[in-house]
């Protein structure tokens, strides 16, 4: 067996374990919390009084206008100067959640706005309250439209978690960096890490296609091709 292949086989369990213990939980928790934050932010921007709308718009403006890496540095390295100390994983979780929340809020806001006004009027005409209209009429329709962009956001988040290595989270990429520090084989190890990210993204992309077919709004091309 060539030395490079032996090195990849030897390091694979360690990299996969780091992905399972840190990368996957960080991705799932950040996305779930980010979706919740994004939904709240979107509803505030659409239906809340002006002062709350201003706060929500400011939050989205700041997060979308600054790099994710800088946001992570501010949370992990900057907040200790204000006596706010966070471990690496919680700091990364907060950073990714805030980032995902800002981007998904725009997706959710756009999809809710895309539901025709007649749907609101029809639901109100049969006596539904605002919360019932949202739960039974608007959000189910908006979800179908939101599936593709939210899926893309999730796939991007899987890759973006590699930035957590910069604040010492021992996820997949930082584990690869640590192995490189002892083996002095950066090309092989970084290619192996890239292949693992590629495999995860490929699986998620396949699941995205299935979700899009399942929630297709009007059948059309996807169902015809299936």
N, C-alpha and C positions, 0 to 999 in steps of 0.2 A: 504494500500500500504506500503511495507517495506520502512524503512528510506532510504536505499541505492538507491532504485528505484525512490523514490521521489526526492532525490538529483540529480540523473541523469536527470530526466525529467525537473527539475527546471533549471539546468545549460545548458541543450541542446540548447535552443535558443541563449544563449550568445555565446556558442562555435561555433555554426553554423554561427552566424553573424560575428564573428571574422574571420572565414574561408572565408566567402564571401567577406568581405571588405579588408582583408590583404593577406590571403594565396593564394586565387585564382588569384588575380591580380599579386602578386609577382611571382607566378609560370608562368602565361601566358606571362608576360612581359619579364621575365628572359629567358624563352625558345625562344621566338621570337627573341629577341636581340642576344641571344647566337647562334642561328642557323645562323643569318646573319654574326656574327663575325666568326663563324666556317667556313662558306662558303668562306669568304674572306681569312681567314688564310689558308684553304686548297688550294685555287687557287694560293696563294702566294707561298706556299711550292712546288706546282707542276710546276708552269710556270714562276715565277718571277726570276729576277737576283739573284745571290748568296748572296749579302749582305742582301736583304730582306728575303730570305729564312732563313738565320742565325737568324734574328730577330724573325721570326715566330717560328722557332724551339726552340729558347730560351724561348719564351712565353709559348709554350706548355710544355716544360720541367719543368719550374718553377711551373706552375699551377698543372700539374699532379703529381708533386713530393712533394707537400705540402698539408696538410689537409685543407679542406674547412673552418672549424671553425677558423683555424689560419688566413686564408686569410680574413675572415670577421673581425677578431679582428684587423688585421693590417690596414684595411680600416677605421673602425669606431673608434678604440681607438688609433691607431698609427699615422694616418695622421694629427690629431690635433696638434701634436708636430711640424709639418711643416706648421702650420697655415692653414691647409685645413680642414674645418669643414663641416661635412655632417650629415644630419638628419638620423635617423635609417633606414627608408624605402629606401631612395636613396642609402645608403651605402650597404644595403642588396642586392638591385637590381644590383649594380655594381659588388659586389662579386659573386653573382650567375651567372651573365652574363659572366664574365671572366671565371668562372669555366666551365660552359656549353660550351662556345666557344671553349675552349681547347679540351674538350672531343669530341664534335661533329665535330671538324675539322679533327680529325683522322678518324672518321666514314666516313665523306664526301670524304676525300682524298682517302680512301681505295675503296669506291664505284666508284668514278670516274676512278681510276686506273683499276678497274675490267672490265670496258667497253673495248671490244676487239679493237685492233689497226685498224682492218679492218673497223670499224664504222667511225673512223676519216678519213681514206683514202677515203672511199666511199663518205662521206659528202664533203670533199675538192674537189673530182673529179667532182662534179656537180656545183662547183663554190661558195660554201658557204664560208663566212668569219669565223674567229675563234669564234667570238661572236655568229654567227648564228649556228655554229656547237655545241657550248655549250648549247644554248637555245633549239634547235630543236632536237638534236640527243643525246648528251651525258648526260645532266642533267635529261631528262625524264627517260632514262634507269637506271641511277644511283639512282634516287629517289625510284624506285621499290625495289632495293637492300637495300636501307638505311632505309626503313620504320620500320622494326622490331627493329634494334638497336636504332634508334632515339626514337621510342615509349617507349622502355625500359628506355632510358635516361629521358624522360619526366615523366614517372611514378616515377622514383627514385627522380626526382626534387621535386615532390609533397611532398614526405616524408622529403627530405632534408631541405625544408623551415622551418621545426621546429627548425633548428639551428639558425634561425633569432631571436629566443627568447633570445639568448645569447647577442644580441646587442640591446635589448629592443624593437624590433618590436612587437607590440601587436597582433601577429597572433594567430592561434588556440592554439598552445601549450603553449605560454606564458599566454594566457587567462586562460587556465586550471591551470597553476601555480598560478595565482592570486586568483582564486577561492579556490584552495587548501590552500592558506595562510589564508583565512577567515573561511573555514569549517573544516580544519584539517582532510581531508579525501583524502589523496593522492592516495590510491589504486583505489578507485571508479572513481575519476576524470581522472586519467591517463589511466585507462582502457577505459573510455568513449572517451577520445581523440584518443586513439589507434583505437577504433572501427570506429570512423569517418574517420581517415586516411585509414583504411582498406576498408571502403565503397567507398571512392573516388578512391582508387587504383583498386578496383574490377571493377568499372564502366569503368575506363580507360583501364583496361586489356581486357574487353569485346569489347570496341571500337577498340583496337589494333587488335584483331582477325578479325574484320570486315574489317579493313584497309588492313591487310595482304591478305585476300581473294580477296579484290577489286584490289589490285596491284600485285597479285601473278604473278611471272615472267613466269612460265611455267605451270599453272594449277596444275596438279599432285595431291598430296595427299589431300590438303585442298579442292580443288574443288570436288574431288571424294567423300570425306566424306560429303560435303555439299549436 
